[in-house]
Amino acid sequence: MPNRLADAISPYLRSHADNPVDWFGWGEEAFAAARERDVPVLVSIGYSTCHWCHVMARESFSDPAIAEYLNAHFVSIKVDREEHPDVDASYLAAASAFVEGLGWPLNVFVTPDGQAFHAGTYFPPVAMAGHPSFRDVLTAVTTAWQTRRAEVTAGAARVAELLAESGRELATGVAAGVTDSELTARPDTDVLDRAVAELVGYEDARFGGFGGAPKFPVAPALSFLLGHDTALSGDGQSLALRTLKRIGASPLRDPIEGGFFRYAVNRDWSDPHYERMLYDNAQLLSLYTRAWMLTGAPWACHVAEGIAHFLCDVMQLPGGGFASAQDSESTVDGHRVEGGYYALEQSDRSKQTPPALDTKVLTGWNGLAIQALARAGFAFDRPDLIDAARRAADYLHEHHERADGSLVRASVTGRTSQAKATLEDYGMYSRGLLELALVTGDVTYATRARHLLDSTVSAATDTDTETPAFCPPNGADPVLSRQGLVSAVDPSEGAYPSGLSASADAALLLYRLTGDDRYRRAAQTGLGLVADLAPARPLAYGAALRLFDELNAPIEQLVIVSPDQPGDAEVHGTAVTLHDLARRHPAGVVASVSESQARAFTAGGFDLFAARTAPSGQPTAYLCRDFVCQLPVTDPVQLPPIVATARLRAEIAAEAQQSDRPHTH
């Protein structure tokens, strides 16, 4: 039996390489084999830090008898959902026709043409507590395939057609019969205020966060609340700050290494699932940095610096990229346990092997980390954090940007995956590069970001509502495409922004830097697909709601320009003071550049920097609204805050500082 997983890029796939199951990786070869043998396909999807994926691998996929049955009656495909998020999304959608409460491992039974006809999650080797045994499931599926083939394939075809139709309707807006102008409409302030009020109603007043158990940090929703600035924003921003403060002091956070776990089983944030994800911690670093900018609260600074420590000291790999996750299980005193490592004090941890990293570097998730570390480094005056963001960006430039301008989805130790880069990779990475450009003054990061985003922006967004505003330039996964399982756009957000939201976010920032209205129109058109859906489900579409807020608000930009040759001590002191003010300034765009860097940005087409100089030889601040700038100032006293945000700052700060910062060991 060939071992097709032994040389896989994905650590998750390699962890199954020694199973007696005759695994295929994702690709056409497996479906061709199924057609030749006339057997169904098991598509088993998981990821390396998934606890129940490990359990099922040990219990069922390592069982020789189960493996023998699988090999005789099925073609089996193992998929890393993080390497192939589009495959995961497609089969999750199909599986929802058969079972509720989906998660991972996700096991979907499909025809040789890829159409799903049965699905489930964790199947134990012996029936228990509402879970049928895996062998019984396999036998039932085999019997149905052999004795009721017409019924099985007809049902699978109906599910596939319903999913395809739903995807077409979402992509084009035809389900609601919208016009071109309606597609570019967006929720107004009143609608967004009601979304805030709904989120306020979801708050767990006793323990913080939203709803009951299990509990997730829901970073995109918090980002919307933290940025919403209207009559109700005092409620929304206070809710976001309360939530951040409580989870920062809860068992969801490791007080020693500073990182957050993925979610908690219980309402009081206890009994966390101990995997630590790059996307959670990157987003939470951005949120705590923003919370400190709004309030100056010591607890926000403390938690932000802890997350930054975790990202740089634990998650950043020697080559510069960031690992996608850290495992929930570890070996403590010779026993493999979930979470046991995190129960130890720091001195005791040094005697144990830490939980393994999934060393798979994902372009999109690294983009989130680059963005978060760049801004945190600027806000907290931590050049080391900006350097960490640079190293990751340089790794991606070398290993994930192809000569033809396209992106790689994933790599491990420089070896690149054949998986298609998705829209989230282009959007998140572009946004991270733009943030890095603003805090370093290096225009090359901004030009790379613009090139990547330009490759995703449709030229037809003004007139053709059947073409998505953003799409990955090299198309969708070819196997899914041949099977008709690809939706033109997937706006679902989950625990982090969708590719649509991430691309719209990058496009809006590019508009603020260039003045090119093409980017604003693309963002508005793309987000128009969820203009009705997002306000109705604010907990699930926080990133899109935050961007609707930004589209509704005036554009506020702050550029600090320093002379190329520093002046005397008095001038240097002014530079520090102006930069200190800029670090906490609430403008939507804050950049710090030298005069020569401003000229380079201008030459590159970033018009915000045009004519930005330090005419008196002193650092000079330019505060602009909708590209119209006030007179330049050199005296920090003359640099005003943005009034719309400042009017609530005192109230928010008072609420946020009612108690001490989170405890530490």
Secondary structure, 3 states (H helix, E strand, C coil): CCCCCCCCCCHHHHCCCCCCCCEECCCHHHHHHHHHHCCCEEEEEECCCCHHHHHHHHHHHCCHHHHHHHHHHCEEEEEECCCCHHHHHHHHHHHCCCCCCCCCCEEEEECCCCCEEEEECCCCCCCECCECCHHHHHHHHHHHHHHCHHHHHHHHHHHHHHHHHHHHHHHHCHHHCCCHHHHCCCCCHHHHHHHHHHHHHHECCCCCCECCCCECCCHHHHHHHHHCCCCCHHHHHHHHHHHHHHHHCCCCECCCCCCECCEECCCCCCCEECCEEHHHHHHHHHHHHHHHHHHCCHHHHHHHHHHHHHHHHHHECCCCCECCEECCEEEECCEEEECHHHHCCHHHHCCCCCCCEECCEEHHHHHHHHHHHHHHHHHCCCHHHHHHHHHHHHHHHHHCECCCCCEECEEECCEECCCECCHHHHHHHHHHHHHHHHHHCCHHHHHHHHHHHHCCECCCCCCCCCCCCECCCCCCCHHHHHHCCCCCCCCCCCCCCCHHHHHHHHHHHHHHHHCCHHHHHHHHHHHHHHCCHHHHCCCCCHHHHHHHHHHHCCCEEEEEEECCCCCCHHHHHHHHHHHHHHHCCCCCEEEEEEHHHHHHHHHCCCHHHCCCCCCCCCCEEEEEECCEECCCECCHHHCCCCHHHHCCHHHHHHHHCCCCCCCCC
